[in-house]
Amino acid sequence: MFTPQGPTLRELAVQALSSVEHGYDLLAPKFDHTPFRTPESVLTPVSRALRRLGPFGSGLDLCCGTGAGMDVLRQVCRDRVTGVDISAGMLAVGRDREPVAPDGPQVEWVRADARALPFGPVFDLVASFGAFGHFLPRERPGLFAQVHSVLRPGGRFVFPIGAPPRPGSPTYWTLFAFDAAMRVRNALWHPPFVMYYRVFRLAEVRAELVRTGFEVRLLALPELGRRSDGSPRGRLVVATRAR
């Protein structure tokens, strides 16, 4: 799963016993060499879907990490692209790896908590990639309200979501075991490190987005394939600020 340039087992253990912010500060220099970075197999289909929905003026990458999603937003936003993350270390790596593109949109990196965004309604697009496991279910209404508040009317909040693994499959049991271990860790050790894979359920998330004031539709990402029942393995959630 890890390249030779990735973190050692000891480094991962130290990260796991840290807070989310400090853990990612520690992991940041080697983060792009781990499987935790959103892969191109997901980024490319999302980019294609957004090009069909756009172009957009300004975009925000929510919980941007080292900037994998920023590369997508640069392709579909004309004026400005902003990455926001709580980890100063991840932002520093993102700035360092930022490509030189004098004709592209203005790029900025902002350290902030996604639950308290320091922006007004100035964005046409907010995207996020793989960050929602860091938020407990009870935090989602506030998080979605923050996203709603920084979008212009008609602006879109988008994120890819995978089909849940079938009960009893190896992936199901792997994620079940990971979440169980994380709950035990957080019960016994402080500060907590919030990262759960099985709490972000599409039906619940969709209902919460609607309650926040979004109109929600789902776009299949055909490049990710289909399951045996014909349903897509991956979808792009497109939530439009209705008011």
Backbone as CSV, one residue per row, in Angstrom:
resi,resn,N_x,N_y,N_z,CA_x,CA_y,CA_z,C_x,C_y,C_z
1,MET,0.808,-1.213,0.000,0.000,0.000,0.000,0.845,1.267,0.000
2,PHE,2.042,1.210,0.545,2.885,2.384,0.677,4.125,2.240,-0.185
3,THR,4.572,3.355,-0.738,5.817,3.362,-1.486,6.978,3.468,-0.502
4,PRO,8.221,3.199,-0.962,9.368,3.364,-0.063,9.513,4.779,0.472
5,GLN,8.955,5.766,-0.236,9.039,7.151,0.221,7.965,7.483,1.258
6,GLY,7.059,6.547,1.520,5.966,6.795,2.446,6.382,6.669,3.898
7,PRO,5.422,6.888,4.816,5.747,6.852,6.243,6.059,5.450,6.732
8,THR,6.876,5.361,7.757,7.171,4.079,8.382,6.029,3.707,9.319
9,LEU,6.037,2.468,9.771,5.015,2.016,10.709,5.070,2.841,11.997
10,ARG,6.268,3.151,12.437,6.395,3.965,13.643,5.805,5.350,13.432
11,GLU,6.065,5.947,12.288,5.521,7.278,12.013,3.996,7.249,11.958
12,LEU,3.432,6.196,11.386,1.977,6.071,11.353,1.411,5.908,12.755
13,ALA,2.111,5.165,13.598,1.648,4.965,14.975,1.652,6.288,15.740
14,VAL,2.699,7.088,15.550,2.765,8.388,16.215,1.634,9.286,15.733
15,GLN,1.376,9.260,14.424,0.284,10.055,13.881,-1.047,9.625,14.482
16,ALA,-1.266,8.312,14.562,-2.536,7.783,15.051,-2.792,8.132,16.505
17,LEU,-1.740,8.429,17.256,-1.887,8.779,18.671,-1.883,10.289,18.885
18,SER,-1.958,11.035,17.792,-1.993,12.492,17.853,-3.400,12.988,17.560
19,SER,-3.603,14.294,17.677,-4.853,14.892,17.228,-4.892,14.875,15.701
20,VAL,-6.050,15.142,15.130,-6.161,15.179,13.665,-5.208,16.229,13.094
21,GLU,-5.224,17.430,13.673,-4.377,18.507,13.156,-2.897,18.153,13.247
22,HIS,-2.444,17.755,14.434,-1.019,17.468,14.606,-0.622,16.214,13.841
23,GLY,-1.529,15.238,13.776,-1.224,14.016,13.040,-0.952,14.286,11.574
24,TYR,-1.748,15.162,10.972,-1.524,15.474,9.567,-0.335,16.407,9.369
25,ASP,-0.044,17.232,10.360,1.208,18.009,10.280,2.399,17.058,10.187
26,LEU,2.374,15.987,10.984,3.475,15.020,10.982,3.528,14.237,9.669
27,LEU,2.358,13.875,9.158,2.296,13.038,7.956,2.540,13.817,6.670
28,ALA,2.351,15.127,6.719,2.331,15.947,5.508,3.489,15.711,4.543
29,PRO,4.753,15.660,4.995,5.851,15.513,4.026,5.789,14.224,3.212
30,LYS,5.118,13.205,3.737,5.059,11.920,3.041,3.646,11.545,2.614
31,PHE,2.701,12.465,2.797,1.296,12.140,2.552,1.035,11.700,1.110
32,ASP,1.668,12.366,0.158,1.424,12.047,-1.250,1.953,10.677,-1.646
33,HIS,2.687,10.022,-0.761,3.197,8.677,-1.029,2.431,7.625,-0.236
34,THR,1.210,7.966,0.153,0.343,7.028,0.877,-0.933,6.795,0.076
35,PRO,-1.681,5.739,0.398,-2.967,5.506,-0.271,-4.067,6.435,0.221
36,PHE,-3.756,7.315,1.183,-4.765,8.230,1.701,-5.010,9.393,0.739
37,ARG,-4.065,9.687,-0.116,-4.266,10.737,-1.115,-5.298,10.263,-2.135
38,THR,-6.242,11.136,-2.484,-7.259,10.772,-3.470,-6.580,10.407,-4.783
39,PRO,-6.851,9.205,-5.319,-6.130,8.759,-6.524,-6.633,9.440,-7.795
40,GLU,-5.791,9.424,-8.799,-6.163,10.000,-10.089,-7.370,9.292,-10.697
41,SER,-7.570,8.013,-10.356,-8.717,7.273,-10.886,-10.040,7.859,-10.414
42,VAL,-10.021,8.631,-9.336,-11.209,9.349,-8.864,-11.177,10.801,-9.325
43,LEU,-10.022,11.435,-9.244,-9.916,12.847,-9.601,-10.270,13.097,-11.067
44,THR,-9.828,12.221,-11.954,-10.067,12.442,-13.384,-11.549,12.384,-13.736
45,PRO,-12.327,11.382,-13.289,-13.771,11.401,-13.576,-14.481,12.614,-12.988
46,VAL,-14.081,13.033,-11.792,-14.705,14.214,-11.198,-14.399,15.446,-12.028
47,SER,-13.175,15.574,-12.493,-12.795,16.703,-13.330,-13.635,16.749,-14.604
48,ARG,-13.834,15.594,-15.220,-14.643,15.547,-16.446,-16.078,15.962,-16.175
49,ALA,-16.632,15.491,-15.061,-18.011,15.851,-14.713,-18.139,17.347,-14.442
50,LEU,-17.152,17.930,-13.756,-17.218,19.346,-13.446,-17.051,20.209,-14.692
51,ARG,-16.274,19.745,-15.639,-16.145,20.511,-16.880,-17.484,20.596,-17.598
52,ARG,-18.306,19.553,-17.471,-19.638,19.589,-18.083,-20.576,20.519,-17.318
53,LEU,-20.372,20.679,-16.015,-21.214,21.550,-15.209,-20.760,23.005,-15.257
54,GLY,-19.485,23.242,-15.487,-18.907,24.576,-15.433,-18.923,25.276,-16.772
55,PRO,-18.057,26.280,-16.931,-16.990,26.659,-16.000,-17.523,27.466,-14.813
56,PHE,-16.653,27.596,-13.804,-16.989,28.319,-12.596,-16.046,29.509,-12.441
57,GLY,-16.481,30.484,-11.649,-15.617,31.627,-11.390,-14.597,31.309,-10.318
58,SER,-15.054,31.149,-9.086,-14.153,30.887,-7.969,-14.532,29.574,-7.305
59,GLY,-13.510,28.854,-6.835,-13.737,27.547,-6.236,-12.998,27.380,-4.931
60,LEU,-13.564,26.560,-4.052,-12.964,26.258,-2.749,-12.801,24.756,-2.623
61,ASP,-11.587,24.327,-2.293,-11.316,22.923,-1.981,-11.368,22.780,-0.470
62,LEU,-12.423,22.156,0.036,-12.660,22.025,1.467,-11.839,20.864,2.013
63,CYS,-11.015,21.142,3.023,-10.097,20.142,3.574,-9.156,19.668,2.473
64,CYS,-8.398,20.600,1.933,-7.647,20.380,0.703,-6.422,19.508,0.876
65,GLY,-5.912,19.345,2.108,-4.703,18.561,2.281,-3.550,19.144,1.496
66,THR,-2.834,18.288,0.778,-1.692,18.740,-0.008,-2.084,19.210,-1.408
67,GLY,-3.389,19.169,-1.728,-3.833,19.825,-2.951,-4.201,18.954,-4.117
68,ALA,-4.494,17.667,-3.899,-4.907,16.826,-5.026,-6.159,17.389,-5.690
69,GLY,-7.136,17.822,-4.880,-8.349,18.402,-5.434,-8.144,19.777,-6.019
70,MET,-7.136,20.483,-5.546,-6.841,21.801,-6.106,-6.506,21.692,-7.591
71,ASP,-5.839,20.609,-7.962,-5.520,20.394,-9.373,-6.790,20.301,-10.211
72,VAL,-7.844,19.701,-9.643,-9.127,19.610,-10.345,-9.755,20.993,-10.472
73,LEU,-9.774,21.744,-9.379,-10.419,23.056,-9.413,-9.714,24.025,-10.353
74,ARG,-8.394,23.904,-10.472,-7.678,24.777,-11.410,-8.169,24.570,-12.848
75,GLN,-8.641,23.374,-13.153,-9.093,23.078,-14.509,-10.470,23.647,-14.820
76,VAL,-11.274,23.919,-13.780,-12.669,24.293,-14.033,-13.032,25.675,-13.505
77,CYS,-12.112,26.349,-12.806,-12.376,27.675,-12.262,-11.518,28.718,-12.974
78,ARG,-12.117,29.815,-13.352,-11.421,30.804,-14.162,-10.685,31.854,-13.334
79,ASP,-11.253,32.236,-12.179,-10.753,33.412,-11.480,-9.878,33.089,-10.276
80,ARG,-10.396,32.253,-9.368,-9.690,32.041,-8.108,-9.965,30.649,-7.583
81,VAL,-8.945,30.034,-7.015,-9.067,28.727,-6.376,-8.443,28.846,-4.986
82,THR,-9.200,28.433,-3.974,-8.744,28.522,-2.591,-8.761,27.138,-1.967
83,GLY,-7.681,26.790,-1.304,-7.638,25.559,-0.533,-7.680,25.887,0.940
84,VAL,-8.523,25.196,1.691,-8.613,25.432,3.127,-8.408,24.114,3.857
85,ASP,-7.595,24.152,4.913,-7.312,22.956,5.693,-6.895,23.386,7.090
86,ILE,-7.103,22.502,8.059,-6.727,22.811,9.433,-5.253,22.548,9.701
87,SER,-4.606,21.775,8.826,-3.209,21.386,9.028,-2.269,22.334,8.304
88,ALA,-1.470,23.065,9.069,-0.479,23.958,8.464,0.556,23.166,7.670
89,GLY,0.888,21.960,8.142,1.864,21.145,7.437,1.377,20.718,6.063
90,MET,0.129,20.312,5.963,-0.422,19.907,4.666,-0.466,21.099,3.713
91,LEU,-0.869,22.252,4.229,-0.916,23.448,3.386,0.473,23.829,2.879
92,ALA,1.483,23.688,3.733,2.848,24.030,3.320,3.310,23.144,2.173
93,VAL,3.009,21.849,2.262,3.374,20.940,1.178,2.615,21.315,-0.090
94,GLY,1.333,21.652,0.047,0.545,22.053,-1.107,1.117,23.273,-1.801
95,ARG,1.503,24.260,-1.013,2.100,25.461,-1.613,3.392,25.116,-2.348
96,ASP,4.200,24.267,-1.745,5.492,23.930,-2.339,5.337,23.177,-3.654
97,ARG,4.279,22.366,-3.765,4.108,21.569,-4.986,3.198,22.243,-6.003
98,GLU,2.778,23.464,-5.711,1.875,24.165,-6.617,2.560,24.415,-7.959
99,PRO,1.928,24.023,-9.062,2.551,24.241,-10.375,2.566,25.712,-10.752
100,VAL,3.537,26.078,-11.544,3.629,27.449,-12.042,2.696,27.574,-13.238
101,ALA,1.637,28.383,-13.084,0.650,28.535,-14.153,0.226,29.997,-14.208
102,PRO,1.029,30.856,-14.831,0.751,32.296,-14.813,-0.571,32.667,-15.473
103,ASP,-1.088,31.823,-16.356,-2.337,32.145,-17.045,-3.556,31.514,-16.378
104,GLY,-3.341,30.779,-15.300,-4.448,30.116,-14.633,-5.099,31.004,-13.588
105,PRO,-6.027,30.433,-12.801,-6.682,31.212,-11.757,-5.726,31.564,-10.629
106,GLN,-6.050,32.611,-9.902,-5.299,32.954,-8.696,-5.490,31.838,-7.676
107,VAL,-4.413,31.453,-6.986,-4.451,30.351,-6.028,-4.048,30.860,-4.653
108,GLU,-4.810,30.454,-3.631,-4.443,30.798,-2.266,-4.720,29.616,-1.349
109,TRP,-3.947,29.551,-0.267,-4.038,28.473,0.712,-4.342,29.099,2.067
110,VAL,-5.397,28.628,2.725,-5.872,29.252,3.954,-5.975,28.202,5.055
111,ARG,-5.373,28.494,6.186,-5.511,27.599,7.330,-6.762,27.976,8.105
112,ALA,-7.704,27.044,8.214,-8.949,27.297,8.932,-9.645,25.974,9.192
113,ASP,-10.524,25.984,10.164,-11.372,24.843,10.478,-12.577,24.877,9.545
114,ALA,-12.878,23.766,8.889,-14.014,23.712,7.966,-15.333,23.993,8.665
115,ARG,-15.352,23.847,9.982,-16.580,24.107,10.741,-16.746,25.580,11.094
116,ALA,-15.783,26.406,10.707,-15.846,27.855,10.959,-15.103,28.558,9.830
117,LEU,-15.660,28.554,8.644,-14.974,29.068,7.466,-14.914,30.596,7.494
118,PRO,-13.751,31.169,7.204,-13.577,32.628,7.290,-13.886,33.340,5.985
119,PHE,-14.996,32.996,5.349,-15.353,33.577,4.059,-16.819,33.989,4.075
120,GLY,-17.142,34.925,3.218,-18.527,35.237,2.927,-18.998,34.409,1.736
121,PRO,-20.165,34.751,1.167,-20.693,33.998,0.020,-20.005,34.411,-1.283
122,VAL,-18.772,33.924,-1.479,-17.944,34.389,-2.596,-17.566,33.281,-3.572
123,PHE,-18.028,32.050,-3.331,-17.609,30.933,-4.172,-18.761,30.428,-5.044
124,ASP,-18.402,30.005,-6.245,-19.356,29.370,-7.154,-19.321,27.853,-7.041
125,LEU,-18.229,27.339,-6.488,-18.041,25.891,-6.388,-17.268,25.585,-5.112
126,VAL,-17.771,24.619,-4.343,-17.025,24.051,-3.222,-16.929,22.558,-3.481
127,ALA,-15.730,22.028,-3.425,-15.515,20.596,-3.647,-14.756,20.025,-2.463
128,SER,-14.951,18.739,-2.226,-14.188,18.070,-1.177,-13.948,16.634,-1.592
129,PHE,-12.789,16.115,-1.208,-12.372,14.788,-1.628,-11.904,13.978,-0.418
130,GLY,-12.748,13.059,0.037,-12.322,12.083,1.029,-12.094,12.598,2.423
131,ALA,-12.699,13.728,2.791,-12.419,14.320,4.103,-13.519,14.088,5.131
132,PHE,-14.670,13.585,4.733,-15.827,13.621,5.620,-15.748,12.624,6.772
133,GLY,-14.859,11.649,6.684,-14.677,10.748,7.811,-14.087,11.420,9.030
134,HIS,-13.571,12.637,8.857,-13.007,13.379,9.978,-14.064,14.169,10.754
135,PHE,-15.321,14.035,10.352,-16.397,14.750,11.024,-17.421,13.742,11.547
136,LEU,-17.764,13.879,12.800,-18.772,13.008,13.382,-20.140,13.346,12.797
137,PRO,-21.056,12.373,12.762,-22.384,12.650,12.187,-23.059,13.882,12.776
138,ARG,-22.895,14.115,14.074,-23.556,15.270,14.683,-22.961,16.599,14.213
139,GLU,-21.760,16.556,13.614,-21.123,17.777,13.125,-21.539,18.122,11.702
140,ARG,-22.141,17.182,10.988,-22.438,17.415,9.572,-23.400,18.572,9.328
141,PRO,-24.493,18.727,10.095,-25.369,19.884,9.815,-24.626,21.214,9.882
142,GLY,-23.774,21.384,10.883,-23.000,22.614,10.973,-22.011,22.763,9.843
143,LEU,-21.375,21.662,9.451,-20.429,21.691,8.343,-21.131,22.088,7.046
144,PHE,-22.282,21.470,6.778,-23.016,21.788,5.545,-23.530,23.229,5.571
145,ALA,-23.910,23.708,6.754,-24.339,25.099,6.862,-23.201,26.052,6.539
146,GLN,-21.976,25.707,6.952,-20.819,26.521,6.619,-20.599,26.566,5.107
147,VAL,-20.690,25.418,4.465,-20.526,25.384,3.006,-21.598,26.224,2.333
148,HIS,-22.846,26.072,2.783,-23.953,26.849,2.221,-23.674,28.342,2.340
149,SER,-23.085,28.762,3.465,-22.879,30.186,3.726,-21.799,30.816,2.850
150,VAL,-20.873,30.009,2.318,-19.789,30.585,1.504,-20.062,30.471,0.010
151,LEU,-21.179,29.856,-0.359,-21.556,29.753,-1.764,-22.467,30.910,-2.165
152,ARG,-22.280,31.394,-3.365,-23.239,32.329,-3.939,-24.533,31.578,-4.266
153,PRO,-25.677,32.271,-4.344,-26.903,31.590,-4.787,-26.686,30.913,-6.133
154,GLY,-27.083,29.661,-6.221,-26.836,28.880,-7.431,-25.504,28.176,-7.441
155,GLY,-24.647,28.455,-6.434,-23.354,27.785,-6.351,-23.513,26.316,-6.007
156,ARG,-22.488,25.543,-6.292,-22.576,24.090,-6.137,-21.537,23.550,-5.163
157,PHE,-21.991,22.600,-4.378,-21.161,21.842,-3.448,-21.095,20.425,-3.985
158,VAL,-19.889,19.958,-4.320,-19.759,18.660,-4.979,-18.736,17.799,-4.263
159,PHE,-18.976,16.499,-4.269,-18.009,15.549,-3.723,-18.321,14.156,-4.256
160,PRO,-17.281,13.374,-4.547,-17.500,11.992,-4.984,-17.817,11.109,-3.786
161,ILE,-18.619,10.095,-4.036,-18.948,9.139,-2.984,-19.022,7.757,-3.604
162,GLY,-18.418,6.784,-2.954,-18.404,5.427,-3.468,-19.582,4.620,-2.959
163,ALA,-19.965,3.598,-3.715,-21.009,2.691,-3.258,-20.517,1.939,-2.025
164,PRO,-21.381,1.710,-1.050,-20.932,1.005,0.159,-20.563,-0.438,-0.172
165,PRO,-19.575,-0.986,0.506,-19.221,-2.389,0.261,-20.355,-3.310,0.684
166,ARG,-20.474,-4.419,0.009,-21.534,-5.360,0.338,-21.260,-6.000,1.692
167,PRO,-22.299,-6.120,2.541,-22.107,-6.768,3.844,-21.491,-8.156,3.693
168,GLY,-20.486,-8.407,4.485,-19.812,-9.697,4.455,-18.628,-9.766,3.522
169,SER,-18.443,-8.750,2.672,-17.307,-8.746,1.755,-16.030,-8.417,2.531
170,PRO,-14.855,-8.757,1.963,-13.596,-8.406,2.652,-13.464,-6.921,2.930
171,THR,-13.895,-6.071,1.979,-13.808,-4.628,2.203,-14.711,-4.201,3.354
172,TYR,-15.902,-4.774,3.420,-16.833,-4.459,4.508,-16.191,-4.733,5.859
173,TRP,-15.602,-5.933,6.005,-15.019,-6.301,7.291,-13.760,-5.500,7.604
174,THR,-13.006,-5.116,6.565,-11.825,-4.278,6.788,-12.224,-2.918,7.351
175,LEU,-13.228,-2.293,6.738,-13.683,-0.988,7.209,-14.347,-1.093,8.580
176,PHE,-15.090,-2.175,8.795,-15.713,-2.398,10.101,-14.645,-2.489,11.190
177,ALA,-13.590,-3.254,10.910,-12.517,-3.427,11.896,-11.779,-2.115,12.136
178,PHE,-11.545,-1.343,11.068,-10.851,-0.063,11.234,-11.664,0.876,12.118
179,ASP,-12.958,1.001,11.833,-13.797,1.900,12.627,-13.883,1.439,14.072
180,ALA,-13.972,0.126,14.283,-14.026,-0.402,15.653,-12.739,-0.083,16.400
181,ALA,-11.598,-0.279,15.727,-10.318,0.028,16.362,-10.210,1.515,16.679
182,MET,-10.705,2.362,15.794,-10.650,3.804,16.033,-11.523,4.202,17.219
183,ARG,-12.667,3.556,17.361,-13.535,3.865,18.506,-12.859,3.462,19.816
184,VAL,-12.200,2.310,19.824,-11.487,1.876,21.021,-10.350,2.855,21.321
185,ARG,-9.596,3.223,20.291,-8.488,4.172,20.476,-8.990,5.471,21.089
186,ASN,-10.105,6.005,20.572,-10.602,7.285,21.053,-11.223,7.187,22.448
187,ALA,-11.665,5.992,22.812,-12.188,5.806,24.168,-11.075,5.752,25.206
188,LEU,-9.892,5.326,24.764,-8.796,5.098,25.710,-7.708,6.165,25.663
189,TRP,-7.685,6.976,24.604,-6.541,7.875,24.394,-7.036,9.248,23.971
190,HIS,-6.418,10.267,24.514,-6.738,11.642,24.140,-5.450,12.367,23.772
191,PRO,-5.519,13.299,22.819,-6.716,13.789,22.138,-7.252,12.783,21.124
192,PRO,-8.528,12.902,20.752,-9.097,11.959,19.793,-8.549,12.185,18.383
193,PHE,-8.539,11.124,17.615,-8.231,11.218,16.182,-9.470,10.707,15.447
194,VAL,-10.249,11.629,14.919,-11.522,11.271,14.284,-11.273,10.877,12.833
195,MET,-11.503,9.626,12.521,-11.435,9.131,11.147,-12.226,7.839,11.075
196,TYR,-13.438,7.941,10.563,-14.318,6.781,10.453,-14.774,6.644,9.002
197,TYR,-14.797,5.411,8.518,-15.145,5.160,7.121,-16.618,4.841,6.904
198,ARG,-17.337,4.450,7.956,-18.678,3.915,7.754,-19.784,4.829,8.277
199,VAL,-19.473,6.094,8.549,-20.478,6.988,9.117,-21.073,7.935,8.075
200,PHE,-20.538,7.951,6.862,-20.980,8.898,5.837,-21.894,8.169,4.855
201,ARG,-23.155,8.021,5.248,-24.118,7.253,4.467,-24.916,8.193,3.567
202,LEU,-25.031,7.814,2.296,-25.586,8.712,1.287,-26.989,9.173,1.634
203,ALA,-27.884,8.277,2.049,-29.270,8.676,2.322,-29.326,9.730,3.425
204,GLU,-28.544,9.528,4.483,-28.537,10.490,5.585,-27.928,11.816,5.150
205,VAL,-26.841,11.733,4.400,-26.159,12.943,3.939,-27.062,13.740,3.005
206,ARG,-27.739,13.052,2.113,-28.629,13.745,1.175,-29.746,14.475,1.921
207,ALA,-30.325,13.814,2.911,-31.393,14.445,3.687,-30.885,15.676,4.430
208,GLU,-29.678,15.606,4.966,-29.115,16.742,5.688,-28.817,17.909,4.751
209,LEU,-28.344,17.598,3.549,-28.098,18.658,2.574,-29.387,19.372,2.198
210,VAL,-30.459,18.623,2.012,-31.748,19.223,1.671,-32.238,20.110,2.816
211,ARG,-32.100,19.641,4.049,-32.515,20.450,5.197,-31.704,21.744,5.300
212,THR,-30.477,21.716,4.828,-29.615,22.902,4.887,-30.002,23.935,3.838
213,GLY,-30.727,23.520,2.809,-31.124,24.449,1.763,-30.526,24.164,0.408
214,PHE,-30.054,22.923,0.214,-29.493,22.513,-1.070,-30.510,21.706,-1.872
215,GLU,-30.427,21.834,-3.169,-31.101,20.915,-4.095,-30.062,19.894,-4.540
216,VAL,-30.361,18.618,-4.405,-29.348,17.576,-4.555,-29.683,16.669,-5.740
217,ARG,-28.665,16.411,-6.542,-28.775,15.373,-7.571,-27.483,14.575,-7.588
218,LEU,-27.563,13.400,-8.164,-26.423,12.488,-8.218,-26.050,12.239,-9.673
219,LEU,-24.769,12.324,-9.961,-24.253,12.018,-11.289,-23.378,10.773,-11.200
220,ALA,-23.670,9.783,-12.011,-22.827,8.592,-12.047,-21.456,8.954,-12.602
221,LEU,-20.434,8.319,-12.064,-19.070,8.441,-12.590,-18.755,7.129,-13.304
222,PRO,-19.096,7.027,-14.587,-19.010,5.729,-15.279,-17.608,5.154,-15.340
223,GLU,-16.593,6.018,-15.264,-15.212,5.515,-15.314,-14.887,4.608,-14.132
224,LEU,-15.641,4.714,-13.058,-15.390,3.891,-11.871,-16.079,2.536,-11.952
225,GLY,-16.835,2.292,-13.027,-17.429,0.979,-13.240,-18.785,0.823,-12.559
226,ARG,-19.321,-0.384,-12.685,-20.628,-0.693,-12.113,-20.552,-1.962,-11.292
227,ARG,-21.453,-2.059,-10.331,-21.535,-3.259,-9.515,-22.332,-4.321,-10.263
228,SER,-22.401,-5.505,-9.683,-23.065,-6.623,-10.356,-24.541,-6.365,-10.598
229,ASP,-25.173,-5.494,-9.795,-26.591,-5.179,-9.992,-26.804,-4.032,-10.975
230,GLY,-25.722,-3.541,-11.573,-25.819,-2.470,-12.556,-25.697,-1.074,-11.987
231,SER,-25.686,-0.915,-10.675,-25.568,0.409,-10.071,-24.120,0.895,-10.148
232,PRO,-23.926,2.207,-10.225,-22.556,2.727,-10.346,-21.745,2.514,-9.079
233,ARG,-20.454,2.279,-9.257,-19.556,2.152,-8.107,-19.231,3.506,-7.483
234,GLY,-19.394,4.556,-8.258,-19.101,5.882,-7.738,-20.044,6.914,-8.325
235,ARG,-20.410,7.894,-7.506,-21.275,8.990,-7.940,-20.669,10.315,-7.506
236,LEU,-21.066,11.355,-8.201,-20.727,12.706,-7.785,-22.000,13.331,-7.220
237,VAL,-21.943,13.708,-5.946,-23.055,14.430,-5.326,-22.942,15.896,-5.742
238,VAL,-23.994,16.437,-6.316,-24.034,17.839,-6.740,-25.155,18.515,-5.964
239,ALA,-24.789,19.326,-4.999,-25.754,20.037,-4.157,-25.703,21.521,-4.525
240,THR,-26.815,22.050,-4.990,-26.878,23.435,-5.452,-27.555,24.301,-4.389
241,ARG,-26.920,25.409,-4.061,-27.532,26.346,-3.112,-28.797,26.925,-3.717
242,ALA,-29.929,26.611,-3.111,-31.214,26.997,-3.694,-31.649,28.395,-3.280
243,ARG,-31.068,28.942,-2.214,-31.491,30.248,-1.750,-30.333,30.956,-1.046
